[in-house]
Amino acid sequence: MTLSIAHLGPPGTYAEQAALLYLNWLTKSTGVKAMLCPYPSNAQTLRAVAKKEVQLAVVPVENSIEGSVTMTLDTMWQLDSLQIQLALVMPISHTLISCAQSLEDIKTVYSHPQALAQCQVWLERFLPNVVLIPMNSTTEALLQLEQDLTVAAISSQRAAQLHNLPIIASPINDYPENCTRFWVVSQGNLPVSRPTALECARHTSIAFSVPANIPGALAKPLQVLARLGINLSKIESRPTKRSLGEYLFFIDMEADASKPDVQSALTEISSYTEILKILGSYNVLPINALNEIEGRGKKEE
């Protein structure tokens, strides 16, 4: 069996890096072979799973500096068949890549909007007059750099190595503890898609719309969770795209949806909502935890 794993491309993106680390764990710990499949956007990556072009997708969902990746949230809401299997937290270190001789020669900087935002203070300090151009990914503009010595791209050190391009400055992200959470997503539950040797707490992500924008519409679902003492690690609103002032709500809670009390809570919450979607119940772990699991597996052998 060979699994196909979709991610945001072209090669060298942080999503590919997260997918590659996950693929390596998958191959070493389960023996299942996997291959990476790049797609032009996070939305297309998730739709590839929904269309069964691939079995899994690794998509960014939240950055510690810039917050949620809204395209991921919106697409997850639109696609009913997808389930989160695992969350990976990966450190992000940005570099400025260019063939320019110096910073003074750079007139334009390309990158993904999230990367540009995560480096805005550095850019204002060292490149205050450059034109910032958002792209679909951090690696999309790299092929332009050798043709134009006045342009630069914000991407990863790995991307610079893959494309054999010089790094002008690194790291350039405004906060050193910059990290991104990625979701591993599939249709239904794939037994090999999640580590089994985990002792960390389970998390559950849900999303819902409310019947009407009235007082207490959001409070009632939240009171159900508060009554059970379930901690919420995140709550966010997104527009329904139907009418101005109408919102969807995304909630991450520190609870396992398979537990009877949580199931009961979700049933009660559904009575207060228009549409309730359980996006998945899963473990959250840093990338280095995958290496620990690999090491544990080798000892058991």
N, C-alpha and C positions, 0 to 999 in steps of 0.2 A: 504494500500500500504506500503510495506517495501522496502526501498532502500538499496542496498549493496554498501559499500564504500571500495575500495581497497587501500592498503597502503603497504609500505615496512615493512616487519616483520623481525624476530620474535617480539612478544610483548615487548614493552618498548622502541622502536625506537622513534626518534623525529617526524618522519612522522606519527606514530600511535598517538602520543600525539596531533599533529595538527588535525588529522582526528577525534580524540575523542572530541576535543573542538568544531569542526565544527558539528559533529553529535549531541552533546548536544544542540547546538544552534538550529539545524534543528528540533529536537524533541520538544523542548520547545516553539519555535516560530511558527511552522507550524503544529505541531501535527503529522507529518509524522514520522513513525518509521524507524530506520535504523540500520544496523549491519556492523561491521568492518570485512574485509577479508584480512589477511596478505598474501603477496607474497614475493618470495625470492629476487627480484630486482626491481628497479624502472621501467626498461623496461618491465618486466613481469606485473607489476602493470598497466601500460598504455595499454599493449596488452590485458589485461583482459577486459578493457572497450571496445576496438575495437572489440573483439570477443563476446561482450554482455554477458560475464560471470558475470559482475557487472555493475551497472549503473554509478558509479562515482569513481574517483581516486583522492587521495591527494598525490602529488609528490613534492619533493623539486626541485627548479629550480635555486636558487641563494643564496649564502652565502655572508655576508658582509666582510668576511676575505678572503675566498678562491675563490670567484667568482662563475661562473656558474657550475651547475651540468650537465656536457656534455651528460651523458646518457639520461637525460630527454629531452634535446634539440634534440638530434639525433633521438630519438624515436618519438617525436612529428612530426618531419619532415617526417619520414617514414610512419606514420599512417594518412591517409587523413581524416578520419571521426571524429577526435577528436576536441573539442572546449573547450577553457578555459572559465570557468564560474565565477571565483572569484580568487583573490590572497590574501593569508593570510601571515602576517609577524609575526614571533614568535621569542622571545629571546631564545638563546641557551646557556646553562651553562653545561660545561662538568665536569665529575667527574672521578677519577681513582678508579676502583673497583678491589679488590683483597682480597684473603684470606691469603696473605703473612703477616708476623709479622711486617715487616718494608719495606721501600723503597729499602734498600740494598739487600733484598732477591729477588727482582723482576728481572728476566732475559729477559722476553718477554712481549711485550704489543700488544694487538690486538685491532683493531677497523676499522671502515669505513675509506677509504683514506681521506675523507674530515675532519673527526674528528682528525685523526693523524696530518694532516697539520695545523689545527686550534690550536693545542697544541704543535707545534714543538719547540718553544722557551722554554716552561716549561719543555718539555722532555729533551732537550739538557742541561738544567740547573740541573735538579734533577735526571734524569735517562740517563746520557750521553752514557752509554755502553749497553743499552738494545737493543734487536732485535725488530724492528717494523714490524708487519705483518698485511697487509690490509685484510679486510673481506668485505663481501657483505653488512653488516649492523653493527651498533654499538652494537647490542645485540647478534650477532651470536655466539660469543665466551664465553658468560657468563656461559654456562653449563660446561665449562672446568675448571672453577676456583677452584671449590671445590676438584677436582682430582689432581691439580697441584698447589702447593703453591708458585711456582716461576713465575707464569703468572699473568697478569693484563689485564683489558679491559678499554677502555675509552668509557663511555656511560653516560646516564642521571641518575639523582637522583631517578627518578621514576622507572627506570629499576632495580636499586639496591634494591629498596623496593619490587618490584614485585618478584624478585628472592631471596629475603632475603639474600643479600650479603653485606659485609662490604665495606664502602667507605674509601679509604686511604687518598685521598686529594680532595678538592673541594673549589672553582672552579679552573680549570686548563687551561681554554682557554686563549690564549695570549692577547686577547683584551676583556675588560669587556662588551663592547656594541655589542658583537657577536649576530647576528640574521640571520635567514634564511627565504627566501620567498618561500612559497608553492603555487602551482596551484591546484585548484579544477577543474577537467577535466571530461567531459561527451561526449557522442555522441549527437551532436545537442544541443538544449537548453532545459534544464529541468526547468520548472518554480519554483520548490521548491529548486533548487540547489543554488540560490543566494539570499542574503538579499535584500528586496525591500525597507526597510526604511533607505536608505543611501543617503547622500547629498554630498558625496565626488566625486572628479573628476573621469571620466572614463579613462581607459587606453586600448590601443589596441596593440596586439603583431602580427607581421607579419614575414614571412621568405621568402626569394627568392634566386634563383640562377640567374646568368647572362649568356647571350648567349656566351660571349667570354671574356677572360682576356685581355681587352684592356683599354687604357686610357679613363676615364670618365664612365666606366661601372657601378661603384658604385656611382659616383658623380651625375649622372642624376636623379636616384630615390631620392637621398637626397635633391637635389635642388627643386624637386616638393614639398617636405614637408617644406623646408625652406621658399619657396615662400608663403605658407599659414600660416607661423608663428607657425607651429606645433613643440613643443619641444620634443626631443628624450631623454628618460631617460636611454636608453641603446642601444648599437649597438655592435654586436659581430660576428666574422666570425668562421665558422666551415668547415673542409674539406668535399668536396663532396664525398670522398672515391672513386672517379673515376680515378683521376689523380693528381699527386703532383702539387700543385700550383693552383688548382681549389677550390673555396670556395662557401659556402652558407653564407647568411647574415641574422642574427636574429635582429630585431629591435623592441623595446618597445617605443611606443609614447603616449604622454599625449593627447589623442583625442578619440572621440567616433566614431566608424566605421559606426554608423547608421546616422550620420549627412551628409547632402547632399554634403557639401564641402569636407569632408573626403572621401566619396564614390567616388567623382570625382577625387580626388588625387590618390586613389588606382587604379582607372581605367587607369589613365595616367601612373602610375608606372608600371602597367602590360605590357605596350607597350615597356618598357626598360628591361624587365626581361624574362628569359627563363621559369621559374615556379614561381608563386607568390601564397603563402598560407596565408590566414588570420587565425591566430591561435585562435583568440577570442577577444572580446571587453568586458571589465569587470572592477569591482571595486577592488582597492587595499586597504586593511585595516589591522591594527594591530589586534592581537588576542583579546585584551581587548575591541575593538570596538564591537565584537560579544556580549560581556557581556552588553555593553551599549544598544544594540538593544534589547536584552532580557528584560532589565529593562524598556525600553520605551514601549515594548509590554505589559508588566504587568500593567503599569499605564493606558494604553488605555483601558484595560479590566475593 
